[in-house]
Amino acid sequence: MCTAIWHDGCFGRTLDLDRRYGEAVTVTPRRFPLTFSDGTALREHHALIGMATVAEGYPLYYEAMNEHGLCMAGLRFRSAVYRSAADGAHAASYELIPRVLASCVNLEEARALLARLTVTDRAFSEHLPPAPLHWLVADRSGALAVEPLAEGVRVWDDPARVLTNDPHFERQAAHLARFSHLSPAAAGGLGSGAQGLPGDWTSSSRFVRAAFAARHTLPAETDTARVATFFRLLGTVTIPHGCVLTDSGCCHATVYSCCYDTVGRTYHYTTATDARVVSIPLTDLNGDTLTAHVM
């Protein structure tokens, strides 16, 4: 369970889990060598910053932004169908974010690359099997929802600039249309124009709630206000500890919330146990060594 949003030059997400995986804010500079499972090797590329688990010296990004402001997040998607093998250009699910962001300057370049790629079920290691994922890719020009399905990788324009989890994007968009009559107007008292807005933690409800909030939240007047406003947006879908339980009784809650300021090229995050915003700028772009900032 996670929610990703683009709004007013900011991109970010909530990461909702019942455990931690040693994640850290990780900078991949331009000269850190990236080799992908189809043999593609990049000795120099766009620099990235984002949240990742670093395994065997490789950044397994949950979400990231490149130096040009192109952003991408992976969210759990039980309906994912990966290919067992592929000819031509392909990428395993764990490497799709660096493959796209290291290579592409903008959304149209990302769309063209994704149209050529097959997503495979290759595991990173014996202990890290492929996670079922779909992705939100966004920049100032728009957003794409990217899903690996039985018929191949589908890339949809996402005018809501929001993504959650199952069901697949087409069904989420159709469900959202049922709430097009809602508004921020005071039809019968303050807030009454949004009566009927879903308030539970299911994926479909979070999709509708995030889309409504992102659509109607006004742009901020300063850089500081833009980031603060974005965290307020994420607050509409943040899951408090104890409000959602797994089948085994574990708490499934928001571990962290993050905001990529694509204007200031800075990554901001808060955690479930500390509401203070930690800010890490994307600097030192020309290095060749990963930098991991432990949370």
N, C-alpha and C positions, 0 to 999 in steps of 0.2 A: 504494500500500500504506500503510494507516494503521489505527490502532485507537483507538476512543473508548470510554470507560468512565465510569459513575457509581458512586460508592461513598461512603457515610458522609458525605454533605453535600458531596462534592467531585466535580467533573466535569472531564474532561480527555482528552487524546489524545496519541498520537505522530504526528508528521508525517514520513512516509517518502517521500523524493524522491531524484532523482539530480542536482538542481540547486537554486538558490535564486531567489526572485522578489522580492527586496527587501522581505520582510515585516517588519512592526514591530508592537509592541503598541500598539493604537490605541483611544483613548477617543472615543466619539461622545456628546457631552453632550445634554441634553434639548432644547436649542433649536437644534441643528444641523439645518438643513432637509433632509429626506429626500423625494425625489420618485421614484416608481416608474414602471415602463414602462407600466402600465395607467392612468396619470394620477393615481393616489392620491398625495396630498401631505401630509406630516406636518410641521407647523411646530413642534410640541412633542410629545414622545414620551418613552418610557422611555430612560434612559441605558444605553449599552453599553460593554463593554470586551472586547477580544479581539485575536487575531492577524489582521492584514490586510495586503494590498498596497493602498496608497493610490494610485489612478490618477485623474488629472484631478480631484483633490479629493474623490473618492468612495471610501469604505472597502469594499474587496472582502474580506469576512471569510472566513477559513478556519474559524474557530469563535469564539463569543462568549458572554458572559453579560450579562443585563440587571440592573438595580438591584434587581430582586425575586428574583433567584436562578434565573431560567429560563435554561437553557443550550441551545446548539445547535451542532452540528459538521457540516461537509460532508466526505464521504469519497469517494474515487474509486470509481465504479461503472460499469463498461463497459457494463452492460445498460440504462443509462438511456435512456428514450425521451421526448424533449421534443416538444411540439406546435409546429408552425410558426407558428400564429396562434391567437388565442383571443378569444372574446367574454366579456364580464363580467370578474370579478376574475381577474387572472393576474399572474404574476411570472416574470422570467427567473431562471435558476439562480444567477447572480451576486448577485442582490438578495434571495434568499429568506431568508437569515439576518437581515438588518436588518428585512425586512418583518415577520417573525414576532416577533422579540424587541423591536422598537420598539413593537409594538402590543399584545402579550399580557403579562398578569401571571403566568399559571400555565399548567400543562400542558393543562388542559381548554380554556382560551381558545385555546391554540395548536392543539389538535385541531380545534376548530370553524373556525378560520381556514383551516387546511390543507385541510379538507373542501370549502371553497368555491373554492380556488385551482387554477388550471391552471398548470403550469410550462412555459414556452416556451423555444425555442431561440435567442432573441434574444442576439446577441453584445454584450458591453460596448463593444467597438470593433473595428476591422479587425484589430488586432494581438492582441486578447484574445477569441478565440472561446469559445463555451460549453464548459465542462468537464463531462464525464459524472459526475454526483454522486448520492449519496443521503445522508440526514441522520439523525442521532440527536438527538432533542429530549428534555430531561429536567429534572425538578426533584425536590423531596423526595417528591412523590406517586407518581412512576413515570417511565417512559420510553416513547418512541414511535420506531419506525423508519419513515422516510418515503421512499418510492421512486416515481419517475416511470416508469411502465411503459406498455406499448401500450394497456392499458385505462384509463389515467388514473393520477392520483396515488393510491397505496395507503398507508394509515396503519395500522400494526400496533402493538398493545401489545407491548412488549419487556421481559418479566420479567427477562431476564438483565442488562438495562441495559448492553449491549455492542453495538458495531457494528464491522465491519471492511469488507471490500470484496465483490466477487462471490464466490459466486452471490447471488441475491436472498434477502431475509430469511427467507422461508418455508423455503427449503432449508437455510439456516444453522441455523435453529431445529430442523428435523428431524434434521440431522446432530448437533447438540448432544445431542439426546435419547439418542443411542447411547452416550453417556458418563455417563449418569445414575448408573451403579453406582460411579463413582469417588468416593473420599472421602479426607479427610486422616488417616484412622485408620491405625494401624500394624498392618496385617493380618499381615505377615510380616517386620517390621522397619520402622524409621522411614521414612516416605514411601512405603511399599509400597502403601498404599491407592490411590495415584494412578498406579500402573503402567498404562501405556497412554495416558497423557495426551500428546497430540501435541506434538512439540517443534520442528517445522519452521516456516518463515516464511510458508507459504501462508495465504491469507485464512481458510479454514475452520479450520485448525489454530490460528491466533491467536484466532479467535472462541471456540473451545472452551477454550483455555488462559486467556484473559482472563475468560471467564465462570466457570470453576472458581475462579480466584484471587479474583475479586470476591465470589463467593458465600461463600467460606470464610475470607476475611481478617476478623479481628475488628475491631470499631469501636475507635477510639483514645480515650484518656482526656483528651487536651488538644488545643488547636487546632494547636500545633506538631507534635504526633505525628500528627494527622490528615493534614496535608499531607505529612509524611515518609512515612507509610504509603502514601499514594496514589502517590507517586513510585516506591515499591517495587513497587506493582501494575503500573505502566507498565513497569517494568523487565522484567517477564515477557514482554513483546512488543516490547521495544526491539531494533532491528536494528543490530548493530555494523557499522562501515564495512568493507566487503570481503566480508561474508558473503552478500550477494545481488548478483548482476550482471545488468544488462539484456542484451538481445540484442546491443547494440552494445559490450558490455564495460564500461559505466559502473557505478560502485558505486551501488546503491539502498539507502539507509540512513536511519536516523532523524535528521532535521535538528534537531528540537527536541521536547521533551516538556513538556506544560503541565498545570497544575492550577488550576482555578477553585475557590477556597474560597467557597462560597455563604453561609457564615455570616459570615465576615469581609469578604466582598465584595472579595476580593483575587485578582489574577492572578499566578500563580507560574510560572516556566519555567526550564528548563535547556537547554543546547544540546549538540550532539555534541562540541564542542571545549572546553566549560567546564561542569563538573558543579555549580558553585555555583548555588544557587537565587536568581534575581532576582525580587523581589516588587514589584508595582505595584498600589496600592489604587485602587478606583473612587471618586474624589473629584471635587470641583468639578463637580457634576452639572448645574448650571444654565447652563453656558456655551453658546456658539453656534459654537465653532470646534473642529475635530478636533485632538487631541493625539496625536502619533505618537512612541513611544519606540523608537528604532532599537536593534536587538539588537547 
